[in-house]
Amino acid sequence: MSSEAHSLRTILKQTKSAYAVAFACVVAFMGIGLVDPILPAIASKLNATPSQVSLLFTSYMLMTGITMLVTGWLSSRIGPKPTMLFGLLAIIVFAFLGGMANSVTGIVWFRAGWGFGNAFFISTALAVIVSVASGGTAAAIVLYEAAIGLGMSVGPLLGGLLGGISWRGPFFGVSVLMAIAFLAVFVLLKDIPKPKKRTSILDPFRALGHPGLFTMAVTALLYNFGFFTLLAYSPFVLHMDEHSLGLVFFCWGVLLAITSVIVAPKLQEKFGSVSTLFAILFLLAIVLAYMGFGVGSQTGLVIAIVIAGGLLGIINTVLTTCSMDVAPVERAIASSAYSFVRFVGGAIAPWLAGKLSEWYSSSIPFYAGALAVLISMLALLIGRRHLSNLD
């Protein structure tokens, strides 16, 4: 994809339908980091341990990954727009119920419901944006990536602001914003024709039989271990209030957004996708190892987290692009297969990070995350011969 295709100018020249879906994407991806600043507050208010509170991420990701297997099946039968609206409605309901819960167990279950709805939405959103955006596929992807980056950055900031009032605030905030997104999609998005071919629930498993896609999925699974160790565990060792945590992860998200939209395509174009992944994964492993070594330095942790945001943005974009192009299957099926492995496998990281800190020390989760990222490089190396078509 050329630099011109990734110019931010493409974001300003889109249809109302594309903007409606993009806004919903922003709110959907806000949900990933929204609870970050309130994790310590939830642990304190509800007398829970870090590993128990981290289950908010685990249940969300696990349900998202499992549900990904049936999103294509449903979308091919009722159509993309009804599938998206169904997902948005589920998020509205379960985010509100999460805010009403009085126990960590209740929140964990409602976060799982949130992930259930999120899967139906995000699995369909990219394909819908591509079909309604002006300027071709490249322009649609840059709009989608920008929406993800904005959501990932604004989520922690909003979570910190609302969490400063009450830990319930972020849940109610998402419910309201998703209601607005639901209305925007319902009114502004034109009906999208159903796919000519109905998707089978078994199609994602068949797609994983392609060694290139399987390589990308395993690489993403291991990388996600490092990603969500940083995202879900670091708030507990920063020892900050909700507002400060929100600001730290806002800066993290801003850098993630910039690198995912602007830097990643340039690196892919100049060095190739696989070489870029090797280099940035290695840098991420170094940052995570440094966080384990310097876990007692609040300033050092903040700097490392923000730097990691830039690295994560590059890796996310390159992994997603590669997974869509590496196998001769429909993009929707490739996305379902890749996301299933990535989310389900990575779901254990938040819980295990909390447990490792309880069993050993506060440094160990970061070292474990760094090791997982290094193993992801090994998986990429082993399967490299199946990725020659990418570059």
Buried (B, 14 or more C-beta within 10 A) or exposed (E): BEEEBBBEEBBEEBBEBBBBBBBBBBBBBBBBBBBBBBBBBBBEBBEBBBBBBBBBBBBBBBBBBBBBBBBBBBBBEEBBBBBBBBBBBBBBBBBBBBBEBEEBEBBBBBBBBBBBBBBBBBBBBBBBBBBBBEBEBBBBBBBBBBBBBBBBBBBBBBBBBBBBEBBBBBBBBBBEBBBEBBEBBEEBBEEBEBBEEEBEEEBBBEBBEBBBBBBBBBBBBBBBBBBBBBBBBBBBBBEBBBBBBBBBBBBBBBBBBBBBBBBBBBBBBEBBBBEBBBBBBEBBBBBBBBBBBBBEEBEBBBBBBBBBBBBBBBBBBBBBBBBBBBBEBBBBBBBBBBBBBBBBBBBBBBBBBBBBBBEEEBBBBBBBBBBBBBBBBEBBEEBBEBBEEBE
